[in-house]
């Protein structure tokens, strides 16, 4: 079986077009920059007012159309390549493997755009080009992680070692693929002869599991403590702010290293921290529902019993693990077991992010509590938790949503950093940080093991940043 090239037979047609468009785009960009430095050159708004003529207008039009052409060629590589599969080379074969992701993205965008006028801030996101691009990048990796969890995208077992595939270049065929086995390593093999493409996809699922949930827990902690600190002030604010500043004063990497080292893990400190930090969603749900339905005590009681009973069961299953320092729940009632490495990383991320969220919520509360609608709630005799959760918090949602997206990106980088240093997750884990670390050891000889997970991490964080920019842009228009 022959080795795959990057574009296969599809490249015979599209590669020359891509080269021409890329050269034209680069030349026009340089020319436009040079024209902007020429004294007396017409500014862009003047050219637009006088019509499309003029050398500056021609350069701008050329940049726009060559850029559109490059996007069209890229879409052609993916769309046509998905149909041709391995005949279109490595790009076509990978695009074919991602067909479930393309279908899910198309369906999500179609439904979202059709209903955008009825879905609030989420719908307004689709009025922002930057926001749509960021949302598309983020959801690509979310869908890739979800479908990868069901083995719908991977070509091989991410932990399987295939004889003769050590450090093989992308597109290398397997000498013994087996009946029904995928015949190529699309992105090559690593230093242990494992498939880099499959490990990249599986690593997305690890990020999708940990980063958003850890950020949610950090926000629960930060909101639950930040609201009363900013609203009441006084000694409570002083103590909580001091603790937050104390945690933030620690270097992040050193703090992570202290929390995930085996010696600290054996003491049970991460398990005790999980017991404390993971109770905050229960506290938040309790005060949220109690403050909302305090005028309907019968309904409130049954609602709290149902919600807190379910959340309490999940909480005890989450913190309790047989053989650890915290084993407080019968194994027969345990809903799931969180691997020790993932729990330590999860706790570490929540602990590091929560003080920053606390400071943001506290600052917003200090500003919003002086507004007239808060004074009106106080005049009506509303309780303090009702005012904080149903008057102040909804009016702080814009900055918090933007920070939530950015913080998922920070968390993704932190996970990659932990994996890169071999902290927390098991050594054989296919998370992106560990894969980059394994690939960088031979980076001067083999580029392919380290670059795919690095680009995956880059694209996800870039998407989250663009999504945050789009949300910020649209929230400011409200």
N, C-alpha and C positions, 0 to 999 in steps of 0.2 A: 504494500500500500504506500502511495506517495505522500510526502510531507506537504502539509497545507501551506499556501502562501497567505498573506494577510487579506487580499481581495479576490484571489482566484480568477476565474474567467470574467467576473464582473468588472475587474480592474482594467481589462483591455479597453472598455468603453469609458468608464468613469474616471480612471486615474489621470488621463491627459486633461480632461475637463477640470478636475480638482486642481491640478498643478497650475493651469492657466488662470483660474479664478483666484487661487491663493497668491500667485505672483502679482496679478492686477490689484488685488486688495492691498497687499503690502506696499506696492509702488504708490498707489493712490493715497494711502495713509501718510507715507513720507512726504509726498507732494503737498498734501493738505497742511501738514505741520510746517513745511517750508513756506507756503503761502501765508500762513498766519504770522510769520515773522517778517514778511515783506512790508515795509512802510507804505501806506496808501492802499493796501489790498482791501477790497470791499468786505465788510463784515457780513456774516451770514444772514442777519435779519434784513440788511439792505438788499442783498442779492435776492432774497425771497420776495421782497416787496417789488423789485424791478422785473421779476420774472426769472425763468430758469437760465438765462444767458449769463455769460461771464465765466472766467476760468475757475473761480471758487465754487460757483454753483455746479459746474460740470464735475469738479472733483468730488463734491458732496454727493451728487447723484451717482457717480461711479462707485463710491464707497458703499452707498446704500444697496445698489443693485448687485455688486459683486458679493457683498455680505449675504444678501438673500440667495444668491446663487450657491454660495458655499453651504448654507443651511439646506438648500434643496438637494445638493449632492449628498450631504450627510444622511438626509432622510432616505434618499434612494439607496445608499449603501445598506441601511438597516431594513427598509421595507422589501426591496427586491432580494436582498441577501437572506431575509427570513424565509422566503419562498424557495430560493435555490439551495439553501442550507450549505453543505460543505463544498458545493460547486462554486460558491461565492467566497471561498476561503474562510479564514478564521473569523473575520467580522460577520460574515453571513451565518456561519455555524453558531456563533454566540447569540446573534440576533434571533435565530430560530429557537434556541433554548429559552430565550426570554419572551417568547410569544405569550404565555399567560400574563406576564407583566404588561406587555403592550395592550392586550385586550382589556385588562383591568384599568389601566390608565385612561384608555379611550372612553370606557364606560363612565368612569368617575368624572372626567372632564365634561362629557356630554351632559350628564345629569346635573352637574354643578352649574354649568353655564346656562342650562335651560331654566334652572330654579334660582338663579343668583339674586333676583329681586326680592325673594322671599326668605333669604337665609342670612340676613344681617351682615355683620362684618365679614363672615366667610364668603358670602356672595360678592361683596365689594372687592374682595381679593382678585376676582377675575376681571376687574376693570384695570388692573395694574399689570403691565407686561412683566416687570421685574418680579412681582409677586407670583405670577403664573409660572414663570421659569423656575423660581425657587421651589414652589409647591410641586412642580413636576419632578424635579430632581429628588426631593425628599420622598415623595410617594413612590418613585421608582425603586428606591432602596427598601422602603417599607414593604412593598409588594414582593420584591426579590427575596427579602428575608422570610416573609410569610410563606410564599410558595416554595422557597428552599427548605423550609421546615418540613414540608411534605415530600421532599425529594423530587419535585417536579422540574427543577432547573439543573441541578448538578449532573455532571456526566459520570462521576465516579465517587466512591466513598472518600470523603475528605481526609480520613485517617489511614486509608489503605495505601500500602507501598507496593509498587509494581516493579518487578525486576527489570533492570535495564533502562529505567526512566529517570534516573538521578540527574538533576540539572539539565534535562533535555529542553531544547528551545521550543517556543510556541509552535503548535501545529505538528509536532512529532507523532507519527503513528505508533501504536502499540504492536509489539511483535506477536503477542498472544492476547487479543481482545476478548476472546471467549464468545460463546453463543449469546447474541443479543447485547453484548457489551459495547460501549461507545469506543470507536476505534482510534481516537486521537486524544492527546492532552492539548486542549485548545490554547492554553496559556503556558504550556510547558510544565516541567516537573521541578520540585524544589530539591534541596540537598538530601532529603530522605525519600525521594522518588514518589512524592504525593502530588496530586493534581492541583495546580495553583488556582485554576478557574473554580473548581468545586470548593476549595477552601475559602476563596474570596466570597462566594455566595453564602456559604454557611456562616462566615464571619458577620455578614449583614444581619442574620437572625439574632446573633448575640447582642449586637448593638441595638436592634429594634426591641429586644426584651428589656435590656437594662436601662438605656439612656432615658427614654420617655418616662418610665415608671419611677426611676430614681429622681428625676426632675419633679414629678408630681408629688412625691413624698417630701422633697425639699421645700416645695411650695406650701404644702400643708403645714409643715413646721414653721416656716417663715411667716405665713399669714396668721396662724393661730397665736403666735407670740408677738408679731409686729403690730397687729391691730390694737390690742390693749395697751402696748407700750406707747404707741403714738397718741392714742385717744386719752388715756388717763395721765400719762406723764409721771412725774414724781419719782419716788424711790423705785417703783417697778421698772420704769423706763431706764433709770440709771443702771440698775443691776443687769437687766437683759442686754443693754447696749454694751456694757463692759464685757460681758461674757462673749458677745458676738465679736467685738474688737479683739478680744484675747485670742479667739480661734483664728480670725483673719490675720493676726500678726505672725502666725506660724507660716513658714514656707510650705506651699502646697505639696510639693514633691516629698519633702521631709515628713510631713504629716501623713501622707499616703504610705510612705515607707514604714513608719512606725505602726500604722494600723494593720498592715497586711503581712508583716513579717511573721514567720511561724511561731516565734517566741511569744509575741503578743497574742496571736490567735489561740495558743494553748492556754493562756490565762483566762480565756472566755470573755475578754473585754469587748470584742466585736459583737458577741451574742447579747451581752448586757446592754450595749448601745442600741442594738436592734430592738430590744424589748422596750426601751424608752422612746426611740424615734418613731417606731411604727405604731405607737399608740395615738399619735397626733391626728391621723385621719379619723379615728373614732371620736376623739374630742371635738374635732371640727364638725363632723356630721351631727353629733349630739347637740352642740350649741346652735348649729344652723337650723335644724328642724325644730328644736325647742323654742327658739326665738321667733320662728315663723308661725308656729301653730300654738303659741301659748294661750291664745284665746279660745282654743278648741281642745280642752284637756283630754277628753275621751279619745278623740282621733289621734292626738299627739302621743298618748301613752302606747297605743297599739302600733303606731308607726315607729316609734323609737324601739319598741321591743323587737319588731321585725328587722329593722335596719341594723340596729346595734347587735342583735343576735347573729345575723349573717356576717357582719363585718368582724365581730368578735371571734367567730369560728375561723374565719380566714386569718385573722391576726394571730391566734394561737397556733394555727397550722404553720404560719410563716416563721414564727420565732422558735417554735419547739422542734428540736431535732434530737433523736435518740443518740446517746453517746457523747453529747456535748454538755456544757455547763448549764444550758437551759433546756430541760426536758420536762415540760409541765403538762403535756397533753397526751392522752392515750393514743397509742399508735393506730388503733382501729378507727379513731375519729380524725386522724391526720389527713387532710385533703391532699397535700403534696409535700414533697421534700425538696428543699432548696439546697443545691450543692454548696458545700462549705466555702469554696472559693468565690462563687458568685455572690453569696450572702455577704462576705467580707467586703468585696468590691462595692456592692450595693450600699452597704452601711457607710463605707468611706466616702462615696460620692454624695450621699445625702448629708452627711456631717459637714462636709466642706462647703456645699452649696447653700445650706440652710441659713447661715449667718448673713450672706449677701442678700438673699431674698428678704430676710428680716429687716435689713436696713432700708431696702427699697420700699417695702410695705409701710414701715414706720414713717419714712419721709413723706410718702403720699398721704398717709393718715393725718400727719401734722398739718398738711396743707388743706385737705378736704374738710376736716372737722370744723373749719372756720366758715364754711359756706352756709348760705341761708337755709337750704333744705335740711341740713343737719340740725340747725337751730329750730326749725319747724317740727322735726321729729321729737326733739327734746321737749318742746312746748306741748306736744300731744301726749306726753308722758310715756313714750316708748322706752323700752329697756335699753341698756347700753349695748348688749350684744346684738339686739335688733338693729340699732343704728349703725354699728360697725359692719355687720354682715349684709344688711339690706339697704343701707343708704351710702355708706362710704365705699365698701368693696366694689359694688357694681360700677361706681364712677371712677374707680382706679383700674378697671379691667384693660383699658387700652395699653398703658405702659406695661402692665403685668403680662399680657398676652405676647407682646413684643419680646419682653425679657425671657418669657418661657421658651420661645423659639430659639433665642440666642443661647439660653442656658443648656438646651439639649445639645447644641453644637459644642459648647464648652465641655459638657459631660462626655460627648463622643471623643473629643480630644484627650480628656483625662483617661478614658478607658483605653484608648490607643497608647497613651504614655505608660499606663500600668502594664499593659501587655508587652510593650517594647522592653521594659525593664524586668519582665518576667515576674511581676508581683501579682498576687491574688489568684488569677485564673490558672488552671493546670498547664504544665509545659506543652502538652500536645494540643492545646486548644487552638482552633482555627481562627480565633479573633484576629482582627486586622493588625493590632499592635504586635502581637506575637509573630505573625507572619512576616511583617516588615522587619522585625528584629532578626529572624532567621535568615531572611533574604539579604540583609545588609552585610552579613559576614563575608559574603562572596560577591559584593557589589561591583568590585573592579573587574570581575571575570564574567559574572552572569547578572544581567539586569532584570530579567523577567520574573524571578520569584518575589522581588520587593516592590516593583512598580505597580502591579494591579491593585493590591490592597492599599497602597499609598494613594493612588488616584481615586479609589473608592471612598476612602476617608476624606480626601480633599473635596470630592464632588458632593458628598453628603453635608459636610460643614458649610460649603459654599451655598448649597441649596437652602439650608436653614438660615443663613445670613440674608440671602435674597428674600426669603419668605418673611423674615422679620422686617426688612426694609419695606416690602410691599404692604404689610399690615400697618406699619407705622405711617406710611404715606396715606393709606385709606382712613386710618383712625383719626388723623389730623383734619380730615375733611368733614367729620361729623360735627 
